[in-house]
Structures are given as structure tokens and as C-alpha cells.
């Protein structure tokens, strides 16, 4: 939330923050007040504490940009009688089965899916949907606790790993290229649109340690193979009643050209998605998000200048980063097109790649030509190596 807090402050908003830790000096620059709570994900407790804390304050909006807090913000919005998306609307973006039902009711293609809350439910759903299938939490984010199963034996193996998940969704596996459709909306209408391709698909990114995940934002959104996915996204926003803010949708383009809805959230994309969008047009969408949610106005230019690739790296081995290879050669070849480098240097402790897509850092490159951008991204993925020991 750091950049979004900055964005709000820079458009003239007085920001009161809520969190479960102490904000550092940089973040405090943008805050007019701060409430520290013991458990940020204890929804009822947070709502009670915030409601008590806000007595005597005049509040205009309750905002969140992190998936687990979207319902908390919606409940507070309703309790305080403030403008914003209702609890029912936000639930449609949060509950993956309800989401698919509402999108399907608008005539849009979604994977066949069933809500499951017991082992017996899962087996019945898989019998109806068939293999391969995807099983994931009903209100999850990222690819946490998400599994692809191709047989009864695989299903039996993963079920014990999901015992902590109260409700899940079992859905048809869609084979195809995976993209995002990211928007800034005013009154549910996109005023800025962006498409990013995942290489490989998100589930493989999250399940294969050896992969160097790539996200590539697309400069030219008029390409024929993208237009059906963009229309799918616009339809999903209408079907779910999007309000003011940013939305992040994932969708698939199958080998036969059909575009299929994946899922959508009424908040900004994480793991560098907004940074990619900013680098694509040399704009600041953190600030524009603040302007849209408080003023219902978008002021940034919409011209798309570059294709942009973010390449995440994972070190080989455990412990601390001990060596890097290929980086100086990569800089020699592509220096004018490298816009960000957060790779961990030797001596830094390696991060848990399962806990964060950001892994052990990333490189960002950009170029007006898609092929050139892809070439640089693949070079970063295959030629730059980090080692830990």
C-alpha cells in the first residue's frame, strides 16, 4: 500500500492509515493519522476498532488495495454510510464461484465450476467436470493453494494439503495463453486499459522453482488476437458492477482462438503489474488511482509507448546469495533498455520463492517492438543466474 498511500497524498487527500505494524518514516510522510491493530485480518475486530477510532473524524472514503482487505473496506463503507461499492458487489469480485455465475449470466464464457466445502464435494465436482481440473480457495489471491489435478491419484495426494481451506472451487482446466486485463475505472467504465501476458502461465510460475517468470505488458492493444479478451474484460466489469478504482482480471486465449474468463478482482494487480503499466506509458497510476477513487477523474495520458517485460529470478541453492553470472553481459547488450534492476546481490539472504513472486529480485526491460522486448526478456530468463549457499 505504500505507493497507493503516496498517490492519495499527492492528489491532496488526507490519509488515515490502518495496519498491524509501525509505518516507517517515509510512509508516515503521507499519513495524517495511523491506527495499529493487533490482527489486520481479523475482520470483525478491525471494523470495531476503526469505527471507534474514527469518532470525531469526517471520513469520505474507506479504501483498500490488497485482496484480503477488500471485504473489510466494503463492510466499513456500508457501516459508515459512505460512497463506494457495496458488500454484495465486492463479494462478487471476491467469491470465485459467485463471480463466475454472475459473469456467465451476462453471456460470457467461463470455466465450468462448482463450489466445494468437503472432500466428498470435491470428488463429486471432479466427476462432473472431468480431468484435468483446477482446485483453489473460493476467495484466494495469487496462486496460493491452487492445484492442477490430472488423475484421481493426484487428487487424492493434494486433498490433505487443502484441509485448512474452508471453501474451495473446483473448475475446468483451460489450456491456452494466459493474459491479464487491467483497468482504471470511473463509474465502472474503463478510462485506462492494459494487457499483460504471463510467460509461462501463472500456475506454472508458482509451482516450478526453476522457472524465471516473465510478465510482459503489451503496447499495441489493437491486435486482433487481443480484442476478444479486452471485450471479455469490459463485459465482466459490467456484469459485476465495478465502481471507481482499478480492476485486475486474468483470462485465457485457447489454441482455437476462444477467449475464456479466468477471474477478476476489484483492486490493482500485484507483483509489479502496476509498475509494468507505468513503464508502458511513463505515467504514475498510483497517483491516478488516488485521483479516481476520490475525485472520479483520470488525468494521465493514455498513449502506450513501450512493451515492457519484468523477469523474476530465483537463485539456485539455499542460504545467502553467493554469486551471480551473466548480469554484466546482459547489461553490455541491453543497457539502454533496462529500466529497473532489483536483483539481490551477494551477501543478501535468499527469499522464499513460494511466498513472493518477486523472488530474489527482477529485471525490467522495455522497447517499442514486441519481438525485441521478448528477446531481452528471454535472455534475462536464460542467461542471468543467481546462486545461493
C-alpha positions as CSV (number, residue, x, y, z in Angstrom):
1,X,0.0,0.0,0.0
2,X,3.0,2.3,0.3
3,X,2.8,3.6,-3.3
4,X,-1.0,3.9,-3.2
5,X,-0.8,5.9,0.0
6,X,1.7,8.2,-1.7
7,X,-0.7,8.5,-4.6
8,X,-3.6,9.6,-2.4
9,X,-1.5,12.2,-0.6
10,X,-0.1,13.6,-3.8
11,X,-3.6,14.4,-5.1
12,X,-4.4,16.3,-1.9
13,X,-6.1,13.6,0.2
14,X,-5.7,13.5,4.0
15,X,-4.9,9.8,4.6
16,X,-5.6,7.9,7.8
17,X,-3.9,4.5,7.7
18,X,-4.7,1.2,9.5
19,X,-2.2,-1.6,9.8
20,X,-0.7,-4.2,12.1
21,X,2.8,-2.8,12.1
22,X,4.5,0.5,12.7
23,X,4.9,2.6,9.5
24,X,8.4,3.8,8.7
25,X,9.4,7.4,8.3
26,X,8.8,7.5,4.6
27,X,5.3,6.2,4.9
28,X,4.4,8.5,7.7
29,X,5.1,11.4,5.5
30,X,1.9,10.6,3.6
31,X,-0.3,9.8,6.7
32,X,-2.3,12.3,8.8
33,X,-3.0,9.6,11.3
34,X,-2.5,5.9,11.9
35,X,-4.2,3.1,13.9
36,X,-2.2,0.0,14.7
37,X,-4.4,-3.1,15.2
38,X,-3.2,-6.5,16.6
39,X,-4.6,-8.6,13.8
40,X,-5.3,-7.0,10.4
41,X,-7.1,-10.0,9.0
42,X,-9.5,-10.2,11.9
43,X,-12.3,-8.5,10.1
44,X,-14.8,-8.0,12.9
45,X,-12.1,-6.8,15.3
46,X,-10.7,-4.3,12.8
47,X,-14.1,-3.0,11.9
48,X,-14.9,-2.4,15.6
49,X,-11.6,-0.7,16.3
50,X,-11.7,1.5,13.2
51,X,-15.3,2.5,13.9
52,X,-14.4,3.6,17.4
53,X,-11.2,5.3,16.3
54,X,-13.0,7.4,13.6
55,X,-15.4,9.0,16.1
56,X,-14.9,12.7,15.6
57,X,-13.4,12.4,12.2
58,X,-15.1,13.3,9.0
59,X,-14.5,10.5,6.5
60,X,-15.1,10.5,2.8
61,X,-13.9,7.0,1.7
62,X,-12.7,3.7,3.0
63,X,-10.1,2.2,0.6
64,X,-8.0,-0.9,0.3
65,X,-5.7,-2.2,-2.5
66,X,-5.0,-5.7,-1.0
67,X,-7.3,-8.6,-1.8
68,X,-7.8,-9.9,1.8
69,X,-8.9,-6.5,2.9
70,X,-11.5,-5.7,0.2
71,X,-14.4,-7.1,2.1
72,X,-13.3,-5.3,5.3
73,X,-13.3,-2.0,3.4
74,X,-16.7,-2.7,1.9
75,X,-18.2,-3.5,5.2
76,X,-16.8,-0.3,6.8
77,X,-18.0,1.7,3.8
78,X,-21.6,0.4,4.4
79,X,-21.4,0.8,8.1
80,X,-20.3,4.4,7.8
81,X,-22.8,5.2,5.0
82,X,-20.0,6.3,2.6
83,X,-19.9,6.1,-1.2
84,X,-18.3,3.0,-2.7
85,X,-19.0,-0.5,-3.9
86,X,-21.4,-2.4,-1.7
87,X,-20.6,-5.6,0.2
88,X,-22.6,-7.6,-2.3
89,X,-20.8,-6.1,-5.2
90,X,-17.4,-6.7,-3.7
91,X,-18.4,-10.3,-2.8
92,X,-18.9,-10.9,-6.5
93,X,-15.3,-10.0,-7.1
94,X,-14.1,-12.0,-4.1
95,X,-16.1,-15.2,-4.1
96,X,-14.8,-17.1,-7.2
97,X,-18.0,-19.2,-7.7
98,X,-20.4,-16.3,-7.3
99,X,-18.1,-14.3,-9.6
100,X,-18.3,-16.9,-12.4
101,X,-22.0,-17.3,-12.0
102,X,-22.6,-13.6,-12.5
103,X,-20.2,-13.3,-15.4
104,X,-21.7,-16.4,-17.1
105,X,-25.2,-14.9,-16.6
106,X,-24.0,-12.0,-18.8
107,X,-23.4,-14.5,-21.6
108,X,-19.6,-14.6,-21.2
109,X,-17.5,-17.8,-21.4
110,X,-16.3,-19.0,-18.1
111,X,-14.8,-22.4,-17.0
112,X,-17.3,-24.9,-15.7
113,X,-17.0,-24.8,-11.9
114,X,-18.6,-25.9,-8.6
115,X,-18.3,-24.7,-5.0
116,X,-16.9,-27.4,-2.7
117,X,-16.6,-27.5,1.1
118,X,-15.8,-31.1,1.8
119,X,-13.8,-34.0,0.4
120,X,-17.0,-35.6,-0.9
121,X,-17.9,-32.3,-2.7
122,X,-14.5,-32.3,-4.4
123,X,-14.9,-35.9,-5.7
124,X,-18.4,-35.1,-7.0
125,X,-17.3,-31.9,-8.7
126,X,-14.4,-33.6,-10.4
127,X,-16.6,-36.4,-11.6
128,X,-18.9,-33.8,-13.2
129,X,-16.2,-31.5,-14.6
130,X,-13.6,-34.2,-15.5
131,X,-9.8,-34.1,-15.6
132,X,-7.7,-32.0,-15.8
133,X,-9.3,-29.8,-13.2
134,X,-8.2,-26.8,-11.0
135,X,-8.9,-26.7,-7.3
136,X,-8.3,-23.4,-5.4
137,X,-9.7,-21.4,-2.4
138,X,-13.0,-19.7,-3.1
139,X,-11.6,-16.3,-2.0
140,X,-7.8,-16.8,-2.6
141,X,-5.3,-14.5,-4.3
142,X,-2.3,-15.1,-6.5
143,X,-1.9,-18.8,-6.9
144,X,-1.8,-19.8,-3.2
145,X,-3.2,-23.2,-2.5
146,X,-4.0,-23.7,-6.2
147,X,-3.6,-27.1,-7.8
148,X,-4.0,-28.7,-11.2
149,X,-5.0,-32.4,-11.0
150,X,-4.9,-34.7,-13.9
151,X,-6.0,-38.0,-12.3
152,X,-7.8,-39.5,-9.3
153,X,-4.4,-40.4,-7.8
154,X,-3.1,-36.8,-8.0
155,X,-6.4,-35.5,-6.4
156,X,-6.0,-37.9,-3.5
157,X,-2.5,-36.6,-2.9
158,X,-3.4,-32.9,-2.8
159,X,-6.6,-33.1,-0.7
160,X,-4.7,-33.3,2.6
161,X,-2.9,-30.2,1.7
162,X,-6.2,-28.2,1.5
163,X,-7.6,-29.2,4.9
164,X,-7.1,-25.6,6.1
165,X,-9.2,-24.2,3.3
166,X,-12.8,-23.9,4.4
167,X,-14.3,-23.5,0.9
168,X,-12.8,-24.0,-2.5
169,X,-13.8,-24.0,-6.1
170,X,-13.3,-26.9,-8.5
171,X,-13.2,-25.8,-12.1
172,X,-12.4,-26.9,-15.6
173,X,-8.8,-26.5,-16.6
174,X,-8.4,-24.1,-19.5
175,X,-5.3,-24.7,-21.7
176,X,-4.1,-21.6,-23.5
177,X,-2.0,-18.5,-23.3
178,X,-2.7,-16.5,-20.1
179,X,-3.2,-12.8,-20.1
180,X,-4.3,-10.1,-17.7
181,X,-6.8,-7.3,-18.4
182,X,-6.0,-4.4,-16.1
183,X,-8.1,-1.2,-15.9
184,X,-8.6,2.1,-14.2
185,X,-12.3,2.7,-14.0
186,X,-14.6,5.7,-13.3
187,X,-18.1,4.6,-12.5
188,X,-17.3,1.1,-13.8
189,X,-16.2,2.4,-17.2
190,X,-12.5,1.8,-18.1
191,X,-10.6,5.1,-18.7
192,X,-7.3,3.2,-19.0
193,X,-6.7,-0.3,-20.2
194,X,-3.7,-2.6,-20.2
195,X,-3.0,-6.2,-21.2
196,X,-0.1,-8.3,-19.8
197,X,0.9,-11.8,-20.9
198,X,2.3,-14.3,-18.4
199,X,5.2,-16.5,-19.6
200,X,4.7,-19.2,-18.5
201,X,1.1,-19.3,-17.1
202,X,0.6,-18.2,-13.5
203,X,0.1,-21.7,-12.1
204,X,3.4,-22.9,-13.6
205,X,5.2,-19.7,-12.3
206,X,4.1,-20.5,-8.8
207,X,4.8,-24.3,-8.9
208,X,8.1,-24.7,-10.7
209,X,11.1,-23.3,-8.8
210,X,13.5,-23.4,-11.7
211,X,11.3,-21.1,-13.8
212,X,12.2,-17.4,-14.3
213,X,8.7,-16.0,-14.5
214,X,8.1,-13.2,-17.1
215,X,5.3,-10.7,-17.3
216,X,5.1,-8.7,-20.5
217,X,2.8,-5.7,-20.9
218,X,1.6,-5.2,-24.5
219,X,2.0,-1.8,-26.2
220,X,-0.5,-2.4,-29.1
221,X,-3.9,-3.3,-27.8
222,X,-5.5,-3.2,-31.2
223,X,-4.0,-6.6,-32.2
224,X,-6.9,-8.9,-33.4
225,X,-5.9,-11.8,-31.1
226,X,-6.3,-9.5,-28.0
227,X,-9.5,-7.7,-28.9
228,X,-11.9,-10.6,-27.8
229,X,-10.1,-10.7,-24.4
230,X,-10.5,-7.0,-23.9
231,X,-14.2,-7.2,-24.8
232,X,-14.5,-10.1,-22.3
233,X,-13.0,-7.9,-19.6
234,X,-15.3,-5.0,-20.3
235,X,-18.2,-7.3,-20.1
236,X,-17.1,-8.8,-16.8
237,X,-16.8,-5.3,-15.3
238,X,-20.3,-4.6,-16.3
239,X,-21.6,-7.9,-15.1
240,X,-20.1,-7.5,-11.7
241,X,-20.9,-3.8,-11.2
242,X,-17.4,-2.3,-11.0
243,X,-17.3,1.2,-9.4
244,X,-14.3,3.6,-9.1
245,X,-10.8,2.2,-8.9
246,X,-8.6,-0.4,-10.5
247,X,-9.5,-3.9,-11.5
248,X,-7.3,-6.9,-12.4
249,X,-8.6,-9.8,-14.5
250,X,-6.9,-12.9,-15.8
251,X,-8.1,-14.6,-19.0
252,X,-7.1,-17.3,-21.4
253,X,-6.8,-17.5,-25.2
254,X,-7.2,-21.1,-26.3
255,X,-5.4,-22.5,-29.3
256,X,-8.7,-22.3,-31.3
257,X,-8.8,-18.5,-30.6
258,X,-11.6,-18.7,-28.0
259,X,-11.1,-16.3,-25.0
260,X,-12.2,-17.6,-21.6
261,X,-12.6,-15.7,-18.4
262,X,-10.4,-16.7,-15.5
263,X,-11.0,-14.5,-12.5
264,X,-11.2,-10.8,-11.6
265,X,-10.5,-8.6,-8.6
266,X,-11.8,-5.0,-7.9
267,X,-8.3,-3.9,-6.8
268,X,-4.9,-3.3,-8.6
269,X,-2.9,-6.2,-9.8
270,X,0.0,-7.2,-7.5
271,X,3.6,-8.4,-8.1
272,X,4.7,-5.5,-10.3
273,X,1.6,-5.3,-12.6
274,X,1.1,-1.6,-11.9
275,X,4.8,-0.9,-12.3
276,X,4.6,-2.5,-15.8
277,X,1.6,-0.3,-16.6
278,X,3.5,2.8,-15.5
279,X,6.6,1.9,-17.6
280,X,4.4,1.3,-20.6
281,X,3.3,4.9,-20.8
282,X,5.7,6.8,-18.5
283,X,2.8,7.6,-16.1
284,X,2.0,7.2,-12.4
285,X,-1.1,5.1,-11.9
286,X,-0.6,5.0,-8.2
287,X,-1.4,8.7,-8.2
288,X,-4.2,8.3,-10.8
289,X,-5.8,5.6,-8.6
290,X,-5.9,8.1,-5.8
291,X,-7.4,10.7,-8.1
292,X,-10.0,8.3,-9.5
293,X,-11.2,6.8,-6.1
294,X,-11.5,10.3,-4.5
295,X,-12.3,12.7,-7.4
296,X,-13.7,10.3,-10.1
297,X,-11.3,11.8,-12.6
298,X,-8.4,10.4,-14.6
299,X,-5.7,12.9,-15.7
300,X,-2.8,10.8,-17.1
301,X,-2.0,10.5,-20.8
302,X,-3.2,7.1,-22.3
303,X,-0.6,6.7,-25.1
304,X,1.2,3.4,-24.9
305,X,4.9,3.9,-25.7
306,X,6.6,0.5,-24.9
307,X,6.2,-3.2,-24.5
308,X,7.6,-3.9,-21.0
309,X,8.9,-7.1,-19.5
310,X,9.5,-7.9,-15.9
311,X,11.6,-11.0,-15.4
312,X,11.8,-12.5,-11.9
313,X,14.8,-14.5,-10.8
314,X,15.2,-17.3,-8.3
315,X,18.6,-18.3,-7.0
316,X,19.9,-21.9,-7.2
317,X,20.6,-23.2,-3.7
318,X,19.7,-22.1,-0.3
319,X,21.1,-19.5,2.2
320,X,22.7,-16.3,1.1
321,X,23.3,-15.1,-2.5
322,X,26.9,-16.2,-3.1
323,X,27.4,-15.5,-6.9
324,X,25.8,-14.0,-10.0
325,X,26.6,-14.8,-13.6
326,X,25.5,-13.3,-16.9
327,X,24.4,-9.9,-15.5
328,X,27.3,-7.8,-16.7
329,X,27.0,-9.4,-20.2
330,X,23.3,-8.7,-20.1
331,X,24.0,-5.0,-19.3
332,X,26.5,-4.8,-22.1
333,X,23.9,-6.0,-24.7
334,X,20.8,-4.2,-23.4
335,X,21.8,-1.4,-21.1
336,X,19.7,1.4,-22.9
337,X,16.5,-0.7,-22.5
338,X,17.0,-1.8,-18.8
339,X,14.8,0.4,-16.6
340,X,14.9,-1.4,-13.3
341,X,17.1,-3.9,-11.5
342,X,16.3,-5.2,-8.0
343,X,18.3,-8.4,-8.1
344,X,19.7,-9.4,-4.8
345,X,23.4,-9.0,-4.6
346,X,25.9,-11.4,-3.0
347,X,25.5,-11.5,0.8
348,X,21.8,-11.0,0.7
349,X,19.6,-13.8,2.2
350,X,17.6,-15.7,-0.4
351,X,13.8,-15.2,-0.3
352,X,11.2,-17.8,-0.1
353,X,10.1,-18.1,-3.8
354,X,6.8,-19.7,-2.7
355,X,5.9,-16.8,-0.6
356,X,6.5,-14.0,-3.1
357,X,6.6,-13.9,-6.9
358,X,9.2,-11.1,-6.5
359,X,11.5,-13.9,-5.5
360,X,15.2,-12.9,-5.5
361,X,14.6,-9.7,-7.4
362,X,13.8,-8.8,-11.0
363,X,14.9,-7.0,-14.1
364,X,12.6,-4.7,-16.1
365,X,13.3,-4.0,-19.8
366,X,11.2,-2.2,-22.4
367,X,11.2,-1.4,-26.2
368,X,8.6,-0.3,-28.7
369,X,9.0,-3.5,-30.6
370,X,7.4,-6.7,-29.1
371,X,9.9,-9.1,-30.6
372,X,12.8,-7.1,-29.2
373,X,11.3,-6.9,-25.8
374,X,10.6,-10.6,-25.8
375,X,14.2,-11.3,-26.9
376,X,15.5,-9.3,-24.0
377,X,13.1,-11.0,-21.5
378,X,14.1,-14.5,-22.6
379,X,17.8,-13.5,-22.4
380,X,17.3,-12.3,-18.8
381,X,15.4,-15.6,-18.0
382,X,18.0,-17.9,-19.5
383,X,21.4,-16.1,-19.3
384,X,21.3,-14.4,-15.9
385,X,21.8,-16.7,-12.9
386,X,21.9,-16.3,-9.1
387,X,23.4,-18.8,-6.8
388,X,23.0,-19.2,-3.0
389,X,24.9,-21.2,-0.4
